[in-house]
């Protein structure tokens, strides 16, 4: 994963532990004060939130413990590899798009970040500026030309 993705995961863990966990504990305490727990919807909802929160913390901590952080700013070259920012032009529509190839957990197409395991990224790996690539997507085949490859 990229350093930015690693930092985002650490921030989410911090948020879950220091903000959400105390809020949920307070909600459980307030619900307990209402009496009979067997028919207390607020109590059961708060306990469910607590379970979700703790599971998410464990999931993120597990991913971070196994992650290999790659500093993209130290990478260079002409070929597309993990961490590359690639400027493409759709050969059918002439529309330009820019994607950064990142780890699965940090992919967000709306922010221009695509997963290393996505069809587009798999087709781009090993190619360089000027190459054309054919991508088999769920919506059908697409043809792109690589305009630029950079690492930032």
N, C-alpha and C positions, 0 to 999 in steps of 0.2 A: 504494500500500500504506500501511497505517497505520504510525505511528512504532514501535509495539510489534512489528509484523511485521518491520520493518527491523532493529530491535535483535536480534530472535531470529535472523535470517539472519546478522547480523554475528557473533553468539555462536557459531553453528554453524561458520562459517568459522574463527574463532579456535580452536575445539575441534579441527577437522580438521587445521589447520596446526600447532598447538603440542602436541597430545597424540597424535593418531592418526599423523601423519606420522613423528615420531620412533620410535614404537612399531613401525611397519611397517619402517622402515629397520633397526632393531635385529633384527627377525625375519628380514629378508633376509640380514643379515650372519651371523646364527647358522646359517641354512640353507646359506649358501655354505661355511661351515666344515665342513660334513658331507661335502664332496667333490663327486662327480659330479653336475652340475646337470641332466643330461638325464633322470635318473630320480629327481629329488629333489622329492617332492610338497610338502614344506614350502616350498621355494623358489618353486615355481610358484604355490602358494596365496598366499604373501606378495606376489609380483609382481602377482597378480590384485587383491589388496586395495589395493595401491599404485595401480594403474590406476583402480580405482573411486573411491578417495579423491581423487585428483587431478582426475578428471572431475567429481566433486561440487563441489570447490572452484571449478573453472572455471565450472560451471553457476551456482552461487550468486553468484559475483562478477559474472557477466554480468547476472543478474537485478537485482542491486543497482545496477549501472552504468546500467541503463535504467529503474529504478523512479522513480516520482514519489511522494515521501513526503507524506502529508496528515496534518496534526495535527488529529485529530478534536475535540480540546478547543476549537479555534478556530471550529468549525462550530456553527451554530444554525439554528433554523427549525422550522416545523411539518410540512414535507413530508419524506418519506423520500428520502434520497440516500446516497451512499457514506459509510460510517462511522457511520451511524445505528444506535442500539440500539432495536429495535422489539419491543414487547410485543404478542403476538397471542393471540387465543382461537379455537380450532377451533370453528366454528359447529355441527358435528355432535356432537362429544364434549364440548364445553365445557372442554377441556383448554387451559391457558394455557402458552405457550412464549415465550421471549425470545431473539432473535437479533441479532447485530451483523453488519452488512454490511461485508465486508472484501474484500481482493484475493484473486485465485485461489490464490496461493501460501501464504496464511496461513489458509485456510478449514479449520475443524475443527468439525464439527457437534456432537461430544461436548462441546466447550467453548462451544457457542452461537455459533459464528462461521460464517457462510455466505458463499459466494462471490458476488460481484457478478453473476456470470454464471449463477447457479443459477436454476431456474424460480421459486422463491419470491421471491428478491431482485428478479428482473426484474418480477414482478407487483407488488411493493411500491413500486418506484421512482416517485416523484411523487405518491404517495398521502399521506394524513394521518390523524390519529387520528379514529376514528368511521367511516372508510371500510371497506367490505367488498371483499375481493379473491377472485377465483377463480384457483386455481393448478392448472395441468395438470402433474401429477407422473408419473413412471414407474409409480407405484402407482395412478394414477387421479386424478380431479379432487378438489380440496379447497377448502373455503371458509373463509376467515379474516376476522375483524374486527380492525382495528387498534385496540388499546386506548391505546397510548402511543408517542410517538416522542421520543427524547432523544439528545443527543450528549454522551458522557462519555469 
